[in-house]
Each structure stands twice: as C-alpha cells, then as structure tokens.
Amino acid sequence: LSIGARKSLGTNTANAWTAVLPGGALELRPTGATTYFPEFLRLSGMGVTNEGAFRNMQYNNTWPGAISLHGAARINADAGTMLTLTGGINGTNAQHDLLLGGAGTLVVTNNGIGTNVMDLVKDGAGTAVLARVSAHVGSTFVSNGMLRLGLASAMPTMTYVRVSSGATLNMSNTAQIVGSLD
C-alpha cells in the first residue's frame, strides 16, 4: 500500500490501527515533506523483496504514530530520504527483532525503542540515528551503513554490540556503556 496524503489511512481514534503483514509493505510516497496523522502501526515482516514492511520512498517525512512489532520487522528509508519516527517502537506478545535499513536516514526520536524489542539490527548503506534511549533487550548489530547515537546512553547498558567490517557505530562524542563490543 502506497500512501501520500497525511490522512491517507484515515483519522486516528482510540481503536484505529493499520497492520502490515509478512510480504506486505506500507510505502510513504507524498508529493512533498509530510508529517503524517498519528496512525498506530502493527508491523510484521521484511516487506516486498526485503525493502521494508514500512518504507519511506520520497522526501523527508515524520511518522508520529506508535509502531508495534508483531514479528520481526524491517523499516527502511530510500536513498535521499529521511524518515523520523516519533511515536516509539515496541513489540507485543513477545520480543521481536527490529531491522533498520535502506540507503536513506532513519531517526528514532521523542519515544524510543521499548523492552519488547529483542535485537536491533542496522543494515543498508544509510544511517539510523537513536535520538532517544533504546531499551531493547537483545544485541545491537551494525552490519552495514552507520548507527549514530544522538545522546548519552542511547543503547541499553548490557547490550552486546557487533560492528561488521565497513559499518560504523558513531557515538557522537557521547558516553555509552555496553555489555561487550565486537
């Protein structure tokens, strides 16, 4: 499903949400930079051909709605775009992996990553920025591109961090304690 207008999914009510199931994708394709209506998202899967269950395809956009993982899920930003996530990301009913990828920039701010997220994986050539404290309970893997910490203690203190050859963990001159670094 590709959407453009800020209220393409309707207006949020207490029980409104949009689900993206494995093999599906919600693609943001606005005609200009857009702050979308705060729709609650339920994500599961990697999207169409691994390009993201939630994918920013055009412009610099903001998604203010909470995101709930109902399985391992991928969020991508295409090259030349930025997606700012302000509503928080957490899992439900179990702990699920979160993959942040694409060749663009993803920013997690205002509300961070919750304790029902297991592993945090940064892949793709772009940059993911943790501008809020993350409480995921598993490991942090940076397999490609850059994971940038936008504040001190952005990652959980006991997380195992693995940075692959050619990938970057940018601590932005902030203090960060981790369980181990590989």
N, C-alpha and C positions, 0 to 999 in steps of 0.2 A: 504494500500500500504506500503510495507516494502522496504526501500532503504538502501544501504550500501555505495557505492562509492560517493565521494564528489560531482560529477556532475551527479548523477543518475536522476535528474529532468531536465537535460539539462543545457545550459548556459543562464544566466540571460540577457535579453535585456530590453529595456525601457518598453515594454508592456507584459512581461512574468510574469506569476504567477501560483501558484498551489492552488487549492481550496480543502478544506476538508469539506464535508457537514455533517449534523447531521447523526449519525450512522456510519460514516466512520472514518478512522484514517490514519495518516501518522506516520509510525514507523521507527525510526532510528536503524539499525542493521548493523553497519560497522564491519569490521574484525579487527579494531584497532581504537584508538582515532582519530577522524576526525574533521576537520573544513570544513563544507560543503560550496558549492558555494552559494553566497548570493541570493537565490531564495526568492521572495516575496510570503508569505503565506496568504491565506484567510481562517480563521478558523471559524467553527460554530459547536457546539455540544460537547458532552462529550466523544465521541469516542465509540469504541466497548466495551460493558459491563462496561461503566464508567471509562475506563482505559486511557482516554486521546485522544482528537482529534489529538494532537501532542504528541508523546510519545518517550522518549529515553529508549531503551531497553538494550543496550550494550555499555560499555566503557564510557569515559568522552569525550563529543563532544561539538562542538560550532556551533550554527546556527547564521550566520551573517545577514541573510535577515530580512527585516521588517515583522512583523506579524500584520495582520488586522483582527479584530473580526467582523464577520457578524452575530453574535448572541452570546449568552452566550457560552463560550468555556472553555475547560479544557486542560491544559498542564501538563503532568506527566513525572517524571523520576523514573525508576525502581530502586529497591534496588541495592546498589553497583555501581550506575552510577551517573554521573553529566552532566547536560545539561546547557551550558552557552548561554544565549540569548543576542546578542549584537546589533541587528538591531532595537530594540524598539518594543513596543506593543501598538496598539491603536485600537479604534473601528471606524466603518464607518456608516454613515447614521443614527446612533442612538447610545446611550450609552449602552454597553453590559457588563455583568459580566465576570470577569476572575477568573478561578479557577486554582490554582497551587497545584499539589498533587503528589502522589506516595511516595514510601519509599526511594527514592534517593534524590539528591540535584539539585535544580534549581537555577541559578544565573541570575539575570537581571542586565546587565551592559552596558556601553557605551551609550546606549539610553534607557531611562526609559519607564514607563507606562504613556500613554497620557491621555488627558482630555475626550476622548470619551470612556473611560472605566468607568463603573459605580462602582460596588462593587468589591473589591479584596478579594478573599476567599482562605485561605491556609488550606488545609486538607491533609490527608495522613500522614503517620508516618515520612516522610523525612523532609528536611529543604529547605526553599525558602529564598534566600538572595536578598534583594533590595540593589544593589551596585550603583544605580543611583536614582535620585529623581523621585518619582512617583507623577503624577498629577491627578490620578483617582478622580472622583468627589463624589463617594459614600462612603460607610463604608468599614472598614477593619475588616474581621472576621478571627480569627485564631482558627479553630475548632479542629485541631489535628497537631501533629508534631511541628515544630518551624518556625517562621518567624523571620529572623535576619536582622537587619538594618546595612548596611555596611558603612553608612556615616550619618552625621548630617542632619536632616530634610529630611529623605528619604521618609516619608509619607506626604501627604497634611496636612496642619496645622488644617483644620477644620474637618478632618475625625473622625467619631465615630469608636472607636476600641473596639472590643469584643474578649476576650480571654477565650475560654472554659476551663473547668477543665481538667488538664492533658496536655494541649497545652502550648506553650511557645512563648512569644514575647521577643526576645533578642535584646536589644538596643545597645549592644556592646560598652558601655561607650560613646554613642553619645547623643547629645541634640535633642529632638524631642518634638514639641508642637502638641497636638491633641485636637479635639473638646471635646471629652469625652472618658473615659476609663471605661470599664465594665468587 
